[in-house]
Amino acid sequence: EVQLVESGGGLVQPGGSLRLSCAASGFVFRANTMKWVRQAPGKGLERVSTISSGGGVTDYADSVKGRFSISRDNAKNILYLQMNSLKAEDTGVYYCARFDDSTRGQGTQVTVSS
């Protein structure tokens, strides 16, 4: 069964940090470009960051550049998103997904609030 399972979300104060993880199974993780997307309350999905299959190429939405960092461990089949200097507008459900959207996890809630 193809599966992506996110973890690491929670409640954090503005300026704080969180690291999200996404465990992949059921497909050849190391052969896939992966991404993180998020959905803020009442809004549509927004692509946050993308990473190539080998991890050498990354891309970020302008709204998170310089604050978020995507990485992956192909030996462990895990995708990460390090989020620093969090802002209230980063609040939402964060999903990891295969680049072609054929698989997406159940999401993890991130709430940035004082």
N, C-alpha and C positions, 0 to 999 in steps of 0.2 A: 504494500500500500504506500502510495506517495504521500508524504506528510511533512509539514513544516510546523514547528511548535515554538512560539515565541515565549520569552520570559524576561524578567528584569524591570518591568514597569512599576510604577508606584506614584506616591505623592512626594513632591520635592518643592522646596522653596525657590523662588526666582534667584538665579545665579548659581544654583546647584547643578549637580551632575548625576547622570544615570548611565548605566551600560546595559543595553538590550542584547539578548542572545536569541538565536534562532537555530534550533536543531533540525537538521534535514535527514530524511530517510526515504528509501524506496526509489531513488533515482540516483544517477551519477552526478553527485553534487559538484565535483571538481570540473565537470565539463560545462557547467551552466553559469552564465552571467546572472547575478542576483541583484535584488533591489529591496530597499525599504520604502514603504509608502505609509502615509498617515491620513487619518480622517478626523478633522476637527468637528466639534459638535455642530450639527446643522449644515455642514459643508460636504463637498465631494472629496474624492480621493486626491491626494497630492503626492507626487513622487518626491521623496526626500533625498535618496542617494542610490547610486548604482555602482557595482563593482564587477570587473571582468572575471572570467572563470579562474584565471591564475592569480588574481588579486593585484595585478600591476597597473591597472587603469581604474580610476575612480571618478565619479562625477557627483556634484551636489546641487541641490536647489539653491538659488541665490539667498533664500531666507535662512539657510543653515550654514552657509559657507563660513569657514573659520571657527565654527563652534562644534560641529559634528564631525565624526570620523568613522568611516565604514571600513571593516576588515573582515577577513575570513580565515578559517583554519581548515584547509582541505583534508588534512589527515584525520580530523575529528568531525568533519561535516557540520561545522558550525559557522554561522554568519553573525557578525557583531555590529552594533552601532553604539559608539561612544558619544554621549551627548553632554556637552559642557555649556556653561553660561546659559542655562535654560531660562526661557521667557514664558510668560503666561500664554502667549500665542502658540507655543509648542504643544500645548495641551491637546490630546486626542488619542485615538486608538492607533497604534503602530503595528503594521503588518510587514512580515517579510514575504517575498514572492519571487518566483522565477521571472526572468525578464519578460518572457512572453505571456505572463499572467496565467499560465496553464495550472499553476498551483499557488495557493496563498494560504498562509496560516490563519489561526483564529483570532490573532491580535492580542496585544497587551496594552493596557490603559496607562497612559502617562498624564499626570495632572500636575501642573506647575502653579502653585498658589501659596500665598503667605497666610 
